[in-house]
Amino acid sequence: MEQKKIAFIGAGNMSRSIISGLAAQHYPASLIMASNPSQGKLDTLQQDFGILTSNNNDEAIKWADVVILAVKPQLMQQVCQDIKESQFDDKLFITIAAGINSERYHDYFDQTIRLVRCMPNTPSLLGLGMSGLFAGNGVSQNDVQISEQIMRCVGEVLWVSDESHIDTVIACSGSSPAYFFLFMEYMQQSAIKMGLSGEEARLLIQQAALGAAQMVRHNGHLELSELRKQVTSKGGATHAAIESFKQDNLEQSIDNAMKSAVERAQEMAKQF
Ligand SMILES: NC(=O)c1ccc[n+]([C@@H]2O[C@H](COP(=O)([O-])OP(=O)(O)OC[C@H]3O[C@@H](n4cnc5c(N)ncnc54)[C@H](OP(=O)(O)O)[C@@H]3O)[C@@H](O)[C@H]2O)c1
């Protein structure tokens, strides 16, 4: 992996998960700095990973080759405008904030920057993340490679060629852990009504979900519908459940939910 100085602006959950992923890949701690206003998170990161820390975003950005912007979206404008370092020609920026378009960052910094937009998801905390990436104007092939190497430390990556597709990434992988939690929650409620304890139901459901996801992963040559058909014998119990989902129009319900996520992401982008 190419070794650049990486600064994290904001030392919250997502920065911690990426730093943890970099550490697991033996990325040198002396090439990682986190900047955060409160000291507690910095101390923990310093203790756990031996990285450099700062309470000064300017200092971190000045030092870095790659800057990862990881503050909450509502703070981003202020954070960018407060940065006093004036020339960013030699730096690659990667933003993980939801809902702020590339154009906005050029406005915030009052100059064109080399920016990669990245939309990770919560399983990144376990190294099982899925990140959608978009390379803005001026981003070099080397920048693409570096961004990909960093985000691969916390899971899989997919590049989209159109920035608007980042909203589709939100619907597919950013928000979808919650869809799967909801699905499992409803299954658990139903199993409890049938007499199992919550714990028993959870074990059965979580392991089935994990196994199903692994089967999808390991059978890339098979369509999802084909995998389903392989475990659905005509006239059997699974078939009865699938028919019930179809009668209740689960397909439409999921389509509506995905569109709602995209529409909300588009609306939120207008706030910034
Ligand atoms: N978590 C996810 O699963 C996920 C998924 C996709 C995208 N994201 C995006 O990732 C970004 C970070 O999310 P997160 O979950 O890591 O949030 P978080 O845990 O709240 O971390 C944000 C950090 O930013 C720090 N901060 C506040 N003001 C700052 C400033 N002026 N300069 C530098 N740092 C500052 C906060 O410090 P204090 O706590 O000391 O105020 C906090 O440590 C967000 O934009 C979010 O939309 C997160």
PDBQT file of the ligand as one rigid body, heavy atoms in Angstrom, charges set to zero:
ROOT
HETATM    1  N1  LIG A 301     -21.126   6.112  11.238  1.00  0.00    +0.000 N 
HETATM    2  C1  LIG A 301     -21.491   5.651  10.039  1.00  0.00    +0.000 C 
HETATM    3  O1  LIG A 301     -21.897   4.497   9.887  1.00  0.00    +0.000 OA
HETATM    4  C2  LIG A 301     -21.386   6.530   8.823  1.00  0.00    +0.000 A 
HETATM    5  C3  LIG A 301     -21.711   5.995   7.585  1.00  0.00    +0.000 A 
HETATM    6  C4  LIG A 301     -21.569   6.800   6.453  1.00  0.00    +0.000 A 
HETATM    7  C5  LIG A 301     -21.134   8.098   6.574  1.00  0.00    +0.000 A 
HETATM    8  N2  LIG A 301     -20.853   8.603   7.809  1.00  0.00    +0.000 N 
HETATM    9  C6  LIG A 301     -20.421   9.995   7.890  1.00  0.00    +0.000 C 
HETATM   10  O2  LIG A 301     -19.171  10.049   8.555  1.00  0.00    +0.000 OA
HETATM   11  C7  LIG A 301     -19.059  11.298   9.254  1.00  0.00    +0.000 C 
HETATM   12  C8  LIG A 301     -18.609  10.994  10.658  1.00  0.00    +0.000 C 
HETATM   13  O3  LIG A 301     -19.564  10.139  11.249  1.00  0.00    +0.000 OA
HETATM   14  P1  LIG A 301     -19.297   9.448  12.651  1.00  0.00    +0.000 P 
HETATM   15  O4  LIG A 301     -20.343   8.424  12.828  1.00  0.00    +0.000 OA
HETATM   16  O5  LIG A 301     -17.863   9.088  12.759  1.00  0.00    +0.000 OA
HETATM   17  O6  LIG A 301     -19.619  10.723  13.615  1.00  0.00    +0.000 OA
HETATM   18  P2  LIG A 301     -19.071  11.041  15.078  1.00  0.00    +0.000 P 
HETATM   19  O7  LIG A 301     -18.768   9.775  15.792  1.00  0.00    +0.000 OA
HETATM   20  O8  LIG A 301     -20.025  12.011  15.694  1.00  0.00    +0.000 OA
HETATM   21  O9  LIG A 301     -17.685  11.790  14.782  1.00  0.00    +0.000 OA
HETATM   22  C9  LIG A 301     -17.584  13.110  14.377  1.00  0.00    +0.000 C 
HETATM   23  C10 LIG A 301     -16.373  13.695  15.093  1.00  0.00    +0.000 C 
HETATM   24  O10 LIG A 301     -16.165  14.997  14.613  1.00  0.00    +0.000 OA
HETATM   25  C11 LIG A 301     -15.635  15.755  15.706  1.00  0.00    +0.000 C 
HETATM   26  N3  LIG A 301     -15.726  17.180  15.472  1.00  0.00    +0.000 N 
HETATM   27  C12 LIG A 301     -16.721  18.048  15.799  1.00  0.00    +0.000 A 
HETATM   28  N4  LIG A 301     -16.383  19.303  15.433  1.00  0.00    +0.000 NA
HETATM   29  C13 LIG A 301     -15.142  19.221  14.868  1.00  0.00    +0.000 A 
HETATM   30  C14 LIG A 301     -14.252  20.172  14.317  1.00  0.00    +0.000 A 
HETATM   31  N5  LIG A 301     -14.558  21.486  14.261  1.00  0.00    +0.000 N 
HETATM   32  N6  LIG A 301     -13.064  19.740  13.839  1.00  0.00    +0.000 NA
HETATM   33  C15 LIG A 301     -12.702  18.446  13.904  1.00  0.00    +0.000 A 
HETATM   34  N7  LIG A 301     -13.521  17.495  14.420  1.00  0.00    +0.000 NA
HETATM   35  C16 LIG A 301     -14.722  17.874  14.888  1.00  0.00    +0.000 A 
HETATM   36  C17 LIG A 301     -16.465  15.286  16.881  1.00  0.00    +0.000 C 
HETATM   37  O11 LIG A 301     -15.783  15.604  18.075  1.00  0.00    +0.000 OA
HETATM   38  P3  LIG A 301     -16.533  15.773  19.482  1.00  0.00    +0.000 P 
HETATM   39  O12 LIG A 301     -17.295  14.510  19.745  1.00  0.00    +0.000 OA
HETATM   40  O13 LIG A 301     -15.432  16.023  20.409  1.00  0.00    +0.000 OA
HETATM   41  O14 LIG A 301     -17.462  16.937  19.290  1.00  0.00    +0.000 OA
HETATM   42  C18 LIG A 301     -16.530  13.790  16.614  1.00  0.00    +0.000 C 
HETATM   43  O15 LIG A 301     -15.461  13.112  17.237  1.00  0.00    +0.000 OA
HETATM   44  C19 LIG A 301     -20.416  11.975   9.179  1.00  0.00    +0.000 C 
HETATM   45  O16 LIG A 301     -20.366  13.003   8.221  1.00  0.00    +0.000 OA
HETATM   46  C20 LIG A 301     -21.356  10.882   8.713  1.00  0.00    +0.000 C 
HETATM   47  O17 LIG A 301     -22.375  11.399   7.888  1.00  0.00    +0.000 OA
HETATM   48  C21 LIG A 301     -20.950   7.845   8.935  1.00  0.00    +0.000 A 
ENDROOT
TORSDOF 0
